[in-house]
Amino acid sequence: MDARTRILNRVRRALEGRPKALLPEHPHSPFPEDPIPLLLARLAENGAEPHLLSPEGAQALLRELAQGLPGVAFGQGVPTPFREGLNPLPPEEAPLGVSWALFAVAETGTLALSSADGRRAQLLPPTHLVLVERERVYPTLLQAFQDLKELPSALGLHSGPSKSADIGQVMVKGVHGPGRLIVAVLT
């Protein structure tokens, strides 16, 4: 008998007769019928700036954010009405990036961004506005994946602005991506 097998047998014998650990109940169950309020609360807890807006309200917010800026980087999925009247810039030059979310998860305040939308517009500008349709907000990640017809080649899960406390345990925003995340849930 090799060493690995002996060790595993000893662990199994030590655990015999002990009761199995129960998994804790889900912290948010049952989920509310409307996941939007929970999503907005989680986004705010994560450091994002959430808004519940009509498409016209989101366009007004975008124009307000872009006011005085040299231009905006757009993800591929951002519809034309959101682009009109704004100067498009490459993501490495733009102070503001705008993306269209594949879906959002209320449980964790997470936005799913497809690589097909263009990762550079999602990660390079210091401020990022993400647009997500109300119908694409799910209570849990499992429900979102169950409804997803096709997975992109890569999926970015964003749960707030980029932040890190790796060095000296001092929180710094914007280290690995945008330091400011603004989310517009479109009604």
TORTI-290666 format. One line per 3 residues: number of its first residue (from 0); their letters; for each residue x, y, z of N, C-alpha, C. Coordinates in nm, 4 decimals. Atoms other than C-alpha are relative to their C-alpha. Layout:
<recs>
NUM> A> X/Y/Z/X/Y/Z/X/Y/Z; ... $
</recs>
This chain:
<recs>
0> MDA> 0.0846/-0.1173/0.0000/0.0000/0.0000/0.0000/0.0898/0.1246/0.0000; -0.0827/-0.1204/0.0078/0.1409/0.3397/-0.0988/-0.0398/0.1001/0.1093; 0.0201/-0.0992/-0.1065/0.1636/0.6416/0.1336/-0.1327/0.0744/-0.0161 $
3> RTR> 0.1240/-0.0737/0.0244/-0.1294/0.8227/-0.0293/-0.1200/-0.0803/0.0489; 0.1114/0.0864/-0.0388/-0.3672/0.5310/0.0237/-0.0057/-0.0145/0.1517; -0.0032/0.0126/-0.1469/-0.2529/0.4865/0.3872/-0.0561/0.1263/0.0659 $
6> ILN> 0.0465/-0.1267/-0.0591/-0.3161/0.8553/0.4629/-0.1513/0.0146/-0.0181; 0.1435/-0.0122/0.0249/-0.6589/0.8549/0.3003/-0.0805/-0.0986/0.0845; 0.0682/0.0975/-0.0852/-0.7564/0.5373/0.4889/-0.0066/0.0490/0.1445 $
9> RVR> -0.0008/-0.0533/-0.1365/-0.6559/0.7019/0.8180/-0.1019/0.1123/0.0142; 0.0978/-0.1096/-0.0036/-0.8651/1.0082/0.7366/-0.1417/-0.0570/0.0004; 0.1329/0.0617/0.0052/-1.1660/0.7905/0.6468/-0.0373/-0.0632/0.1355 $
12> RAL> 0.0273/0.0627/-0.1307/-1.1359/0.5953/0.9751/-0.0280/0.1069/0.1055; 0.0195/-0.1072/-0.0983/-1.1107/0.9179/1.1739/-0.1363/0.0670/-0.0155; 0.1296/-0.0645/0.0255/-1.4292/1.0490/1.0114/-0.1193/-0.0926/0.0181 $
15> EGR> 0.1094/0.0967/-0.0158/-1.6337/0.7310/1.0611/-0.0850/0.0356/0.1211; 0.0916/-0.0241/-0.1109/-1.9405/0.7811/1.2741/-0.0294/0.1464/0.0268; 0.0277/-0.1428/-0.0202/-1.9245/1.1583/1.2613/-0.1168/0.0411/-0.0898 $
18> PKA> 0.1113/-0.0448/0.0844/-2.2354/1.3344/1.1376/0.0525/0.0853/-0.1164; -0.0390/-0.0796/0.1170/-2.2139/1.4873/0.7936/-0.0335/0.1459/0.0266; 0.0250/-0.1436/-0.0154/-2.1877/1.8647/0.7908/-0.1132/0.0405/-0.0934 $
21> LLP> 0.1107/-0.0482/0.0804/-2.5055/2.0288/0.6696/0.0411/0.1301/-0.0682; -0.0259/-0.1256/0.0694/-2.4820/2.3001/0.4106/-0.0920/0.1062/0.0576; 0.0869/-0.1064/-0.0514/-2.6109/2.6346/0.5325/-0.1095/0.0307/-0.1015 $
24> EHP> 0.1056/-0.0409/0.0908/-2.9363/2.7595/0.3903/0.0499/0.1150/-0.0847; -0.0384/-0.1081/0.0881/-2.9081/2.9979/0.1025/-0.0316/0.1315/0.0698; 0.0195/-0.1221/-0.0788/-2.8647/3.3450/0.2542/-0.1124/0.0904/-0.0501 $
27> HSP> 0.1002/-0.0917/0.0532/-3.1188/3.5137/0.0253/-0.1283/-0.0707/-0.0408; 0.1195/0.0676/0.0460/-3.3852/3.2524/-0.0214/-0.1130/0.0230/0.1007; 0.0362/-0.0031/0.1409/-3.6560/3.2844/-0.1061/0.0311/0.1372/-0.0607 $
30> FPE> -0.0307/-0.1248/0.0676/-3.5678/3.5446/-0.3630/-0.1276/0.0791/-0.0228; 0.1188/-0.0800/0.0294/-3.8010/3.8357/-0.4137/-0.0432/-0.0220/-0.1448; 0.0525/0.0190/0.1353/-4.0241/3.8187/-0.7184/0.0697/0.0921/-0.0994 $
33> DPI> -0.0685/-0.0966/0.0859/-3.8608/4.1322/-0.8617/0.1457/0.0111/0.0458; -0.1399/-0.0032/-0.0428/-3.4787/4.1009/-0.8543/0.0663/0.1381/-0.0099; -0.0613/-0.1305/0.0235/-3.4174/4.4671/-0.9487/0.0414/0.0705/0.1290 $
36> PLL> -0.0437/-0.0687/-0.1225/-3.4202/4.6194/-0.5954/0.1229/-0.0658/0.0653; -0.1156/0.0694/-0.0570/-3.1781/4.3495/-0.4741/0.1256/0.0281/-0.0823; -0.1153/-0.0318/0.0854/-2.9485/4.4088/-0.7749/0.0518/0.1401/0.0301 $
39> LAR> -0.0423/-0.1381/-0.0254/-2.9431/4.7848/-0.7128/0.0690/0.0124/0.1366; -0.0603/-0.0033/-0.1338/-2.8684/4.7304/-0.3423/0.1383/-0.0644/-0.0005; -0.1291/0.0696/0.0042/-2.5879/4.4802/-0.4107/0.1042/0.0816/-0.0771 $
42> LAE> -0.0938/-0.0832/0.0766/-2.4316/4.7044/-0.6757/0.0532/0.1134/0.0864; -0.0423/-0.1093/-0.0876/-2.4251/4.9934/-0.4288/0.0936/-0.0506/0.1093; -0.0867/0.0598/-0.1023/-2.2762/4.7667/-0.1580/0.1386/-0.0308/-0.0562 $
45> NGA> -0.1269/0.0351/0.0651/-2.0054/4.6646/-0.4078/0.0798/0.1223/-0.0450; -0.0729/-0.1208/0.0370/-1.9085/5.0275/-0.4750/-0.0368/0.0559/-0.1360; 0.0458/-0.0521/0.1289/-2.0910/5.0762/-0.8061/-0.1038/0.1095/0.0234 $
48> EPH> 0.1017/-0.1046/-0.0044/-2.3312/5.3592/-0.8855/-0.1191/-0.0468/-0.0843; 0.1115/0.0565/0.0769/-2.6624/5.1921/-0.9832/-0.1107/0.1018/-0.0274; 0.1134/-0.0838/0.0390/-2.9512/5.3609/-1.1663/-0.1043/-0.0885/-0.0663 $
51> LLS> 0.1121/0.0643/0.0688/-3.2940/5.2399/-1.2784/-0.0583/0.1072/-0.0906; 0.0334/-0.1064/0.0941/-3.3672/5.4378/-1.5946/-0.0698/-0.0537/-0.1240; 0.0519/0.0305/0.1328/-3.5646/5.4407/-1.9141/0.1171/0.0095/-0.0970 $
54> PEG> -0.1088/-0.0169/0.0976/-3.3520/5.4124/-2.2294/0.0342/0.1477/-0.0242; -0.0251/-0.1433/0.0189/-3.3951/5.7887/-2.2744/0.0744/0.0585/0.1201; -0.0694/-0.0456/-0.1207/-3.2869/5.8484/-1.9138/0.1456/-0.0449/0.0006 $
57> AQA> -0.1374/0.0507/0.0075/-2.9797/5.6304/-1.9690/0.0806/0.0781/-0.1034; -0.0688/-0.0825/0.1006/-2.8939/5.8275/-2.2842/0.0357/0.1359/0.0589; -0.0272/-0.1294/-0.0650/-2.9220/6.1501/-2.0822/0.1151/-0.0147/0.0997 $
60> LLR> -0.1100/0.0245/-0.0940/-2.6957/6.0011/-1.8118/0.1324/-0.0116/-0.0745; -0.1217/0.0153/0.0799/-2.4408/5.9015/-2.0766/0.0484/0.1356/-0.0501; -0.0395/-0.1324/0.0497/-2.4424/6.2519/-2.2265/0.0549/0.0870/0.1126 $
63> ELA> -0.0490/-0.0745/-0.1164/-2.3991/6.4012/-1.8792/0.1407/-0.0461/0.0382; -0.1324/0.0539/-0.0331/-2.1043/6.1708/-1.8077/0.1048/0.0402/-0.1035; -0.0934/-0.0290/0.1090/-1.9478/6.2461/-2.1476/0.0251/0.1498/-0.0181 $
66> QGL> -0.0147/-0.1443/0.0156/-1.9877/6.6228/-2.1147/0.1408/0.0449/0.0404; -0.1344/-0.0504/-0.0252/-1.6474/6.7881/-2.1399/0.1107/-0.1003/-0.0266; -0.1010/0.1025/0.0297/-1.4702/6.4634/-2.2322/0.0335/0.0028/-0.1496 $
69> PGV> -0.0365/0.0012/0.1418/-1.2790/6.4243/-2.5607/-0.0728/-0.1075/-0.0807; 0.0704/0.1065/0.0708/-1.4748/6.1082/-2.6454/-0.0286/-0.1171/0.0911; 0.0474/0.1170/-0.0738/-1.6114/5.7706/-2.5413/0.0375/-0.1258/-0.0779 $
72> AFG> -0.0231/0.1309/0.0617/-1.5124/5.4075/-2.6084/-0.1267/-0.0823/0.0159; 0.1231/0.0781/-0.0020/-1.8092/5.1894/-2.7008/0.0290/-0.1469/-0.0222; -0.0020/0.1425/0.0270/-1.8476/4.8158/-2.6748/-0.0789/-0.0269/-0.1261 $
75> QGV> 0.0641/0.0337/0.1270/-1.9641/4.6423/-2.9911/-0.1516/-0.0113/0.0112; 0.1429/0.0227/-0.0148/-2.3098/4.5675/-2.8498/-0.0816/0.1225/0.0369; 0.0732/-0.1206/-0.0391/-2.3992/4.9251/-2.7537/-0.0825/0.0487/-0.1200 $
78> PTP> 0.0857/-0.0420/0.1111/-2.7002/5.0279/-2.9685/0.0305/0.1418/-0.0493; -0.0274/-0.1276/0.0658/-2.6750/5.3217/-3.2088/-0.0560/0.1214/0.0740; 0.0506/-0.1205/-0.0672/-2.9048/5.5600/-3.0148/0.0891/0.0486/0.1152 $
81> FRE> -0.0885/-0.0402/-0.1094/-2.6539/5.5584/-2.7271/0.1293/0.0624/-0.0520; -0.1244/-0.0497/0.0589/-2.3665/5.6470/-2.9622/-0.0148/0.1378/-0.0644; 0.0243/-0.1212/0.0789/-2.5281/5.9392/-3.1433/0.0456/0.1258/0.0734 $
84> GLN> -0.0459/-0.1281/-0.0527/-2.3642/6.2768/-3.0916/0.1239/-0.0074/0.0867; -0.1193/0.0159/-0.0835/-2.0635/6.1354/-2.9059/0.1185/-0.0402/-0.0871; -0.1215/0.0285/0.0755/-1.7086/6.1210/-3.0371/0.0573/-0.1350/0.0441 $
87> PLP> -0.0593/0.1289/-0.0384/-1.5862/5.7593/-3.0462/0.1526/0.0100/0.0061; -0.1452/0.0035/-0.0183/-1.2324/5.7075/-2.9184/0.0441/-0.1436/0.0233; -0.0518/0.1327/-0.0371/-1.0123/5.3982/-2.8881/0.0011/-0.0131/0.1532 $
90> PEE> 0.0071/0.0186/-0.1456/-1.0424/5.2482/-2.5379/0.1239/0.0483/0.0759; -0.1210/-0.0431/-0.0710/-0.6796/5.3279/-2.4515/0.0097/0.1517/0.0127; -0.0002/-0.1467/-0.0060/-0.7511/5.7014/-2.5078/-0.1240/0.0556/0.0685 $
93> APL> 0.1292/-0.0485/-0.0487/-1.1084/5.7252/-2.3758/-0.0052/0.0061/0.1524; 0.0197/-0.0075/-0.1446/-1.1854/5.8478/-2.0240/-0.1273/-0.0704/0.0468; 0.1259/0.0660/-0.0326/-1.5257/5.6738/-2.0415/-0.0235/-0.1152/-0.0967 $
96> GVS> 0.0361/0.1159/0.0813/-1.6169/5.3265/-2.1661/-0.1461/-0.0346/0.0239; 0.1409/0.0380/-0.0105/-1.9712/5.2097/-2.2376/-0.0159/-0.1415/-0.0544; 0.0193/0.1397/0.0394/-2.0722/4.8429/-2.2528/-0.1458/-0.0396/0.0160 $
99> WAL> 0.1333/0.0598/-0.0071/-2.3877/4.6396/-2.3030/0.0151/-0.1342/0.0694; -0.0140/0.1241/-0.0772/-2.4219/4.3641/-2.0413/-0.0809/-0.1133/-0.0614; 0.0693/0.1209/0.0437/-2.5159/4.0124/-2.1387/-0.1140/-0.0315/0.0975 $
102> FAV> 0.1009/0.0152/-0.1050/-2.7004/3.9791/-1.8059/0.0574/0.0528/0.1302; -0.0421/-0.0419/-0.1340/-2.6864/4.0799/-1.4379/-0.0584/-0.0981/0.1007; 0.0419/0.0917/-0.1060/-2.7174/3.8753/-1.1181/-0.0269/0.0802/0.1268 $
105> AET> 0.0409/-0.0784/-0.1163/-2.9114/4.0306/-0.8304/0.0661/-0.0487/0.1291; -0.0528/0.0600/-0.1233/-2.7807/3.7916/-0.5615/0.1342/0.0612/0.0410; -0.1350/-0.0478/-0.0295/-2.4254/3.9254/-0.5878/0.0285/0.1391/-0.0555 $
108> GTL> -0.0252/-0.1296/0.0623/-2.4652/4.2522/-0.7799/0.1057/-0.0116/-0.1077; -0.1014/0.0305/0.0997/-2.2701/4.1067/-1.0703/-0.0523/0.0256/-0.1408; 0.0303/-0.0224/0.1410/-2.2659/4.2112/-1.4360/0.0812/-0.0976/-0.0822 $
111> ALS> -0.0689/0.0921/0.0906/-2.1795/3.9579/-1.7047/0.0229/0.0725/-0.1317; -0.0368/-0.0695/0.1225/-1.9926/4.1158/-1.9947/0.0673/-0.0980/-0.0947; -0.0504/0.0933/0.0999/-1.9246/3.9214/-2.3104/0.1275/0.0521/-0.0638 $
114> SAD> -0.1220/-0.0377/0.0715/-1.5844/3.9202/-2.4758/-0.0331/0.0498/-0.1398; 0.0416/-0.0445/0.1331/-1.7727/3.9724/-2.8039/-0.0289/0.1497/-0.0014; 0.0264/-0.1437/-0.0096/-1.8582/4.3226/-2.6796/0.1289/0.0816/-0.0098 $
117> GRR> -0.1290/-0.0682/0.0048/-1.4869/4.4108/-2.6657/0.0536/0.0271/0.1394; -0.0536/-0.0099/-0.1368/-1.2865/4.3690/-2.3453/0.0752/0.1301/0.0258; -0.0777/-0.1232/-0.0211/-1.0730/4.6803/-2.4018/-0.0891/0.1151/0.0448 $
120> AQL> 0.0924/-0.1066/-0.0405/-1.3744/4.9153/-2.3744/-0.0515/-0.0237/0.1421; 0.0462/0.0339/-0.1343/-1.4689/4.7324/-2.0531/0.1065/0.0245/0.1065; -0.1068/0.0002/-0.1005/-1.1288/4.7488/-1.8847/0.0943/0.1198/-0.0029 $
123> LPP> -0.1017/-0.1049/0.0090/-0.9149/5.0381/-2.0106/-0.0438/0.1389/0.0468; 0.0387/-0.1335/-0.0479/-1.1160/5.3597/-1.9515/-0.0166/0.0017/0.1520; 0.0096/-0.0067/-0.1465/-1.1071/5.4786/-1.5881/-0.1434/0.0008/0.0536 $
126> THL> 0.1416/0.0031/-0.0376/-1.4883/5.5156/-1.5807/-0.0732/-0.0896/-0.0988; 0.0697/0.0973/0.0839/-1.7200/5.2438/-1.7106/-0.1495/0.0071/0.0277; 0.1461/0.0030/-0.0078/-2.0928/5.2745/-1.7798/-0.0471/-0.1297/-0.0644 $
129> VLV> 0.0528/0.1261/0.0512/-2.2689/4.9402/-1.8192/-0.1520/0.0116/-0.0078; 0.1434/-0.0008/0.0240/-2.6171/4.9177/-1.9675/-0.0498/-0.1442/0.0023; 0.0572/0.1354/-0.0062/-2.8317/4.6137/-1.8853/-0.1516/0.0118/-0.0059 $
132> ERE> 0.1452/0.0009/0.0117/-3.1897/4.5415/-1.9846/-0.0626/-0.0658/0.1221; 0.0709/0.0513/-0.1175/-3.4330/4.4797/-1.7003/-0.0317/-0.1494/-0.0149; 0.0357/0.1404/0.0240/-3.5371/4.1492/-1.8600/0.1202/-0.0928/0.0135 $
135> RVY> -0.1228/0.0796/-0.0079/-3.1738/4.0312/-1.8380/0.0578/-0.0002/0.1423; -0.0414/0.0036/-0.1404/-3.1560/4.0656/-1.4573/-0.0592/-0.1257/0.0626; 0.0410/0.1281/-0.0574/-3.1694/3.7268/-1.2834/0.0282/-0.0005/0.1506 $
138> PTL> -0.0272/0.0103/-0.1438/-3.1952/3.6425/-0.9134/0.1351/-0.0652/0.0307; -0.1235/0.0735/-0.0279/-2.9016/3.3952/-0.9279/0.0790/-0.0242/-0.1282; -0.0860/0.0317/0.1134/-2.6095/3.3091/-1.1533/-0.0483/-0.1282/-0.0687 $
141> LQA> 0.0502/0.1247/0.0573/-2.7537/2.9595/-1.2025/-0.1172/0.0279/-0.0937; 0.1151/-0.0314/0.0849/-3.0796/3.1011/-1.3384/0.0438/0.0715/-0.1279; -0.0497/-0.0703/0.1190/-2.8873/3.3297/-1.5743/0.0615/-0.0992/-0.0984 $
144> FQD> -0.0627/0.0995/0.0884/-2.6813/3.0402/-1.7104/-0.1020/-0.0956/-0.0606; 0.1037/0.0877/0.0534/-2.9902/2.8236/-1.7490/-0.0760/0.0656/-0.1142; 0.0726/-0.0726/0.1036/-3.1499/3.0940/-1.9650/0.0892/0.0379/-0.1181 $
147> LKE> -0.0944/-0.0406/0.1037/-2.8359/3.1664/-2.1677/0.0005/-0.1021/-0.1128; 0.0072/0.0898/0.1164/-2.8634/3.0219/-2.5173/0.1393/-0.0419/-0.0478; -0.1343/0.0267/0.0519/-2.4984/3.0472/-2.6164/0.1026/0.0757/0.0832 $
150> LPS> -0.1059/-0.0641/-0.0772/-2.1855/3.1196/-2.4153/0.1004/0.0673/-0.0931; -0.1066/-0.0621/0.0783/-1.9338/3.3697/-2.5519/0.1325/-0.0714/0.0284; -0.1297/0.0652/-0.0216/-1.5692/3.2663/-2.5783/0.0587/0.0349/0.1360 $
153> ALG> -0.0427/-0.0389/-0.1352/-1.5005/3.4580/-2.2552/-0.1104/0.0851/0.0608; 0.1043/-0.0716/-0.0715/-1.7311/3.6025/-1.9932/0.0640/0.0694/0.1188; -0.0529/-0.0764/-0.1133/-1.6263/3.8796/-1.7548/-0.1100/0.0230/0.1009 $
156> LHS> 0.0963/-0.0234/-0.1062/-1.8101/3.8871/-1.4228/0.0508/0.1161/0.0849; -0.0416/-0.1225/-0.0679/-1.7872/4.2381/-1.2755/-0.0955/0.0282/0.1150; 0.0817/-0.0246/-0.1190/-1.9108/4.2981/-0.9216/0.0459/0.1269/0.0708 $
159> GPS> -0.0415/-0.1277/-0.0576/-1.8092/4.6594/-0.8673/0.1228/0.0519/-0.0712; -0.1201/-0.0546/0.0624/-1.5207/4.8842/-0.9617/0.1220/-0.0832/0.0348; -0.1244/0.0715/-0.0259/-1.1718/4.7409/-0.9835/0.0626/0.0538/0.1277 $
162> KSA> -0.0677/-0.0424/-0.1230/-1.0013/4.7463/-0.6463/0.0899/-0.1117/0.0496; -0.0954/0.0964/-0.0529/-0.7117/4.5778/-0.4722/0.0618/0.0555/0.1276; -0.0715/-0.0379/-0.1218/-0.5466/4.5818/-0.1316/0.1239/-0.0882/0.0137 $
165> DIG> -0.1156/0.0899/0.0013/-0.2484/4.3667/-0.2333/0.1228/0.0595/0.0688; -0.1227/-0.0616/-0.0504/0.0186/4.6158/-0.1316/-0.0304/0.0760/0.1288; 0.0147/-0.0666/-0.1287/0.0298/4.7122/0.2339/-0.1419/-0.0010/0.0525 $
168> QVM> 0.1393/0.0120/-0.0397/-0.3381/4.6185/0.2664/-0.0709/0.1345/0.0028; 0.0650/-0.1290/0.0203/-0.4371/4.9656/0.1511/-0.0868/-0.0133/-0.1244; 0.0931/0.0134/0.1118/-0.7480/4.9667/-0.0715/0.0266/0.1092/-0.1034 $
171> VKG> -0.0223/-0.0913/0.1120/-0.6777/5.1236/-0.4105/-0.0986/-0.0379/-0.1096; 0.0960/0.0255/0.1080/-0.9439/5.1601/-0.6809/0.0649/0.0246/-0.1352; -0.0438/-0.0215/0.1370/-0.8817/5.1327/-1.0532/0.1323/-0.0643/-0.0354 $
174> VHG> -0.1300/0.0630/0.0236/-0.5777/4.9070/-1.0368/-0.0031/-0.0924/-0.1215; 0.0074/0.1007/0.1067/-0.6897/4.6299/-1.2750/-0.1132/0.0274/-0.0972; 0.1125/-0.0363/0.0853/-0.9686/4.8130/-1.4553/-0.0580/0.1305/0.0487 $
177> PGR> 0.0597/-0.1275/-0.0378/-1.2075/5.1053/-1.4137/-0.0172/0.0156/0.1509; 0.0167/-0.0314/-0.1420/-1.2075/5.2692/-1.0712/-0.1392/0.0485/0.0315; 0.1390/-0.0465/-0.0197/-1.5616/5.3946/-1.1243/-0.0909/-0.0819/-0.0920 $
180> LIV> 0.0954/0.0805/0.0745/-1.8482/5.1674/-1.2314/-0.1397/0.0571/0.0205; 0.1347/-0.0532/-0.0016/-2.1864/5.3132/-1.3210/-0.0880/-0.0989/-0.0767; 0.0866/0.1004/0.0624/-2.4744/5.0774/-1.4029/-0.1380/0.0618/-0.0218 $
183> AVL> 0.1357/-0.0437/0.0314/-2.7984/5.1710/-1.5786/-0.0827/-0.1218/-0.0366; 0.0950/0.1071/0.0302/-3.0725/4.9103/-1.5600/-0.1122/0.0658/-0.0790; 0.0956/-0.0619/0.0906/-3.3006/4.9893/-1.8527/-0.1393/-0.0591/0.0198 $
186> T> 0.1379/0.0435/-0.0232/-3.6737/4.9744/-1.7786/-0.0782/-0.0029/-0.1299 $
</recs>
